[in-house]
Amino acid sequence: MIEAILTAATATPTPTPTVDPNLVTPGPVGFVIVAVVVVFAAVLIWDMQRRIRRVRYREEVRAELDAEEAADAAGDEGTPKG
């Protein structure tokens, strides 16, 4: 019983780092690379939103033109030619 208490009471040693922490951190070069990737992704997202919006507007205009042509065709059928 006393042996279990003594074993539990002994401090465990803190492991000493074997690797230099300055060699495993990204440092300024890693920060710059991540910042460039983030800016590049933001520009791609902005450009894609612009392109999707342009396609949507073109589809709306095309639908309006089709509706106008259908209305003109319906109006021309009722008038006699001659």
C-alpha positions in Angstrom: 0.0 0.0 0.0 2.8 2.4 0.9 4.6 1.5 -2.2 1.6 2.5 -4.4 1.5 5.9 -2.6 5.2 6.5 -3.0 5.0 5.6 -6.7 2.0 8.0 -7.2 3.8 10.8 -5.3 7.0 10.7 -7.4 7.1 13.4 -10.0 7.4 12.4 -13.6 10.3 14.1 -15.4 9.5 16.6 -18.1 10.8 15.5 -21.5 13.4 17.7 -23.0 12.7 18.8 -26.5 15.0 17.1 -29.0 14.1 19.4 -31.9 14.9 23.0 -32.2 11.5 24.9 -32.1 12.8 27.5 -34.6 13.3 24.8 -37.2 9.7 23.4 -37.1 7.7 26.6 -37.1 6.7 28.2 -40.4 8.1 31.6 -39.6 7.7 34.6 -41.9 8.1 32.6 -45.1 5.2 30.3 -44.1 3.1 33.3 -43.2 3.7 35.0 -46.5 2.9 31.8 -48.4 -0.4 31.4 -46.5 -1.3 35.0 -47.0 -0.7 34.7 -50.8 -2.9 31.6 -50.9 -5.7 33.4 -49.0 -5.5 36.5 -51.3 -5.5 34.2 -54.4 -8.6 32.3 -53.1 -10.4 35.6 -52.3 -9.7 36.9 -55.9 -11.0 33.6 -57.4 -14.2 33.8 -55.3 -14.8 37.4 -56.2 -14.3 36.7 -60.0 -16.5 33.6 -59.9 -19.3 35.6 -58.2 -19.0 38.2 -61.0 -19.2 35.6 -63.7 -22.2 33.9 -62.2 -24.0 37.2 -61.8 -23.3 38.1 -65.5 -24.7 34.7 -66.6 -27.8 35.2 -64.5 -28.4 38.7 -66.0 -28.0 37.4 -69.5 -30.5 34.6 -68.8 -33.0 37.2 -67.5 -32.6 39.4 -70.6 -32.9 36.3 -72.8 -36.2 35.3 -71.1 -37.5 38.9 -71.5 -36.7 38.8 -75.2 -38.4 35.5 -75.6 -41.5 36.7 -73.8 -41.6 39.8 -76.1 -41.3 37.7 -79.2 -44.0 35.4 -78.0 -46.3 38.4 -77.3 -45.5 39.9 -80.8 -46.2 36.5 -82.4 -49.5 36.2 -80.6 -50.5 39.8 -81.5 -49.6 39.2 -85.2 -51.8 36.1 -85.5 -54.9 38.1 -84.7 -54.4 40.8 -87.3 -55.2 40.0 -91.0 -52.5 40.3 -93.5 -53.2 41.9 -96.7 
